[in-house]
Amino acid sequence: MALLTPLFAFLYHLPQVYKWLLKPYYVASLFMSVAFLAIRKTPGICDHLASQREDGNSCDFDWREVEILMFLSAIVMMKNRRAMFLMTCKPPLYMGPEYIKYFSDKTIDDELNKDSRVTWIVEFFANWSPECQSFASVYADLSLKYNCAGLKFGKVDIGRYGEVSRKFRVSASPLSKQLPSVVLFQGGKEVMRRPQVDKKGRAVSWSFTEENIIREFNLNELYQKSKKFSRNKVEKTSPSQFPPVPEEEEPEQPGAGAQVEESKKDK
């Protein structure tokens, strides 16, 4: 069971791994690494290469090359041990209650610009990101506390919709550390975001706690202003605004017409 869990996790995230590795930088690095091994082991080519081996075999690695390869392997393992651990030991997916609208690449623009009086708080996330999975419960709790007609919460998976990632300048690369990104929109325009991004496209370190979100985005004040919009919206659709219902005419009592005719005859 201990071996099957990491295997299933790797197979589940294999499409995202392929998409990440197909970038030009990694493709070029992989090509150069394979080319070095191929040249070093191909007869007829490796015979003309210089070697510091005592036996003079130029088609095998010498002590200097072995040391370099071991040193590079140690660096790669140290740099990626945290990523490998998180890939196999991710937090469980959040399945609790929430007041969150999920956007796609075709609906996000329409919703943000639908009503300029509505403030949107949107989380840009990716399902493969452990940080996004850990923040899911916090974001859901915030939506339950602060969601109203004038303040709404949304989410969009930029790992699935690459066009949204490029349009709103949120990098899906694990190296950028921009996931999750929480952006405040008012009137369809971005007002602020966390984490902030420097000029080199790297995210400034920031802790995604409930207290930080409430303080940085000033949710308490936004909620109070949004409740006024909610009350105005309810008043416009209240029953008092509808036209009054006409009163029903009282039915004539039987024999009333005969009494009137008899009084005229008497006169």
N, C-alpha and C positions, 0 to 999 in steps of 0.2 A: 504493500500500500504506500509505503514511503517513497518508492520509486515511481509509482504510477501517477501520483499527484503532480510532481514537476513535469512529467511527460505530457499529461493532459493539459496543464497550464501552457506549456510551450506550443502544443498543437493548436490550442484555442487562439493564441496570440500570433500565430505564424503569419497570417495575412498582414498584420500591422508591422511585423518584423521585416517582411519582404519589402513593403512600401518604404520603410525607413532606410533599408540597405540599398535600395535602387537609386539613391541620390548620387550625383556625379563624383563627389568626394570619395565615398566608400567604394564605388565601382572602380575608380582609378587606383585606389590603395590596394584593393583586392587583386586587380590585374597586375600591378607591379610586384606584389608578393608572390603570386603564382609564377610570374615570368622569371623571377630570381631562382625559385626552386627548379623550374624546368631547365633553365640554362645550366644550373649547377649540376644537374643529374643527366643531361642529354649527352650521350657519347658523340665524339666528333666535335662538340662545341666546348665541353668542359675541359678537354685535353689542352686547350690553349690558354686556360685561365691560370693566374698565379695562385700558389698555395704555400702555406707555411707548415704543412704537415711533414713529419719526419720521414714517412714512407714515400713522399712525393706524389701521392694520389690527389690530383687536382679535381677529381670528380666526386669528392666528398668534402664535408665541412671541416675546416681547420679549427683549432682551439679558439682563435679570436672570433670567428663567426658564431661558434657555439655560445660563447659568453654573451655576445650581443643579442642573440635570439632568446636566451634565457632571461636576460635583463628586460627586454621588451615584453616578453610573456608575463613576467612578474608585474610590470607596470599596468598592462592591460587587465590582468586579474584584479589588481587593487582598485583600479578605476571603476570596474564594472561589478564588483562583488555586491554592492548595495543594490544595483539595478537587478541583478540576478536573484537576490534574496526577495526583493519586492515582487518580482514577476511570479515567483512560486508561492509567496505567502501574502497574498493580497487580502485586504479587509473584505468582509461580505458585502454584497450589493444591498443598498438601502431599499426597503420595500414598504416603508411606513407611509402615513398620510402626508399630503402636501397640497398646497395651492399654487401649482407651477404649470405654466403653459410651455409645451415643447415645440420649438420652431424647427423648420426645415429651411433649405436655401431659397424656397419659393414663398414662404410665408413670413419670414422675419421682417422684411422691409414693410410689408403691408400692415403688420401689427404695430410696429414702432411708429408709423406715420398715420395710423388710423384716427387717433384723437390726440391733439396737441396738449390737452389738459391732463392726460394720463402720463405718469412717470413710470418707467420700466427699469427694473433691475434684472440684468441678464447675466447668466453664468455661461461662459464658454468652457466646455469640458470635453474630455475624451474618455471612453469607457475603459481603455487600457491603462489609464493613469491612476496609480494608487492614491495620489493626493486628491484627485477628484472624487474618488470613492469615499475617502475619509471625510471630505467636506460635504457630501451629499446630505447627511442627516442634519448638519448644522444649517444648511441652506433651506432644507424642508421646514425646520422649526421656525426660521425667520419668516417664511412665507405664511405659516399658520398664524403668526402673531401680528404681522403687519399688512397682509394682503387686504385690499379694499378696492372700491371702484376707481379711485384715483391713483393707487399705487399697486402695481402688479409685478409678479415675478415670472421670469422665463428662463429657459435653458436651450442651448443648441449644441449638438455634438459636432465639433469641428473635425474630429477624426473621421466622421462620415461625410461631412459637407465641406470639402476643401475650398470651395469658392467663398464660403462664409469666413473661413480662416484668413484668406488673403484680403478680403474686402475690409474686415475689421481689424486687420493687422495683429492677429493673435497666432503666434507660431505654435504648431503642434509638435515640434521637435522636442524630445526629452532634454536636449542640451540647453534649450532656451529657458526652461523652468518657468514658462508663462501659464502653465495649467495648474489649477483652474485660474481663469481670469473673470472677475466680476466687474461689469461696466454699468454705469448709471446713464440712462437716456431720458432726456426731457425734450418734448417737441420733436422727437425723432432724431435728435442730435446727441452725440456723446458729451457728457459733462465731466465725468471722472472715471477712473478705473484703478483697480488693485489686482495684482501688483503693478506698480509703475514700471515702465521700460526705458532704459537709458538709450543713448544715441547709437550704441553698438547692437541694439536689439536684445539685450540681456535684461531679464527681470530683476528688479531690486527685491532683495529678501523681505518677505512680509508674512506674518502669521495669520492664517485664516481661522480665527476664532470668532465666536458670536459677538463678544464684546468689541472686538476690533471692527467688525462689519457695522455694528450699530453706531459706534463713535465716528468712524471715518465717513460713512455715508449719511450720517445725521438722520437715522431712520425715525427717531421719535418725533422730530419736527416735521419730517416729510409725511408721517402718518397723520399728524394733527391737521395739516393743510389738506391732505387727501380726504379726510373725513368730511370736511366742509363741502368738497366737490360731491361726495357721496350723498350728503343730505340734500343739496340742491337738485341732484339728479332724481332723488326720490320725490321731492316736492313737485317737480314738473310732471311726474306721472301719477300724482296722488288723485284720489277720486274727486276732490273738491274742484279740480280743474276741468272736469267733464261737464258738458251742458246739463242743466237741471232736467229732471224727468217731469213731464207735464202731469199735473194732478188729474186724477180720473173724475169725471163728472158724476155727481150723485144721481142715481136712477130716480125717475119720477114715481111718486107713490101712486098706486092704482086708485082711480076715482077722483084724482085732483082736478083733472080737466072738466069733469062733469060738474063739480062744485062751482067752478068759475063760471060756467055757462048758466047755471041756475041763478047765481047772484046777478048776472046781467039781465035775465028775464024779469027778476023781481023789480029791478030799477025801471 
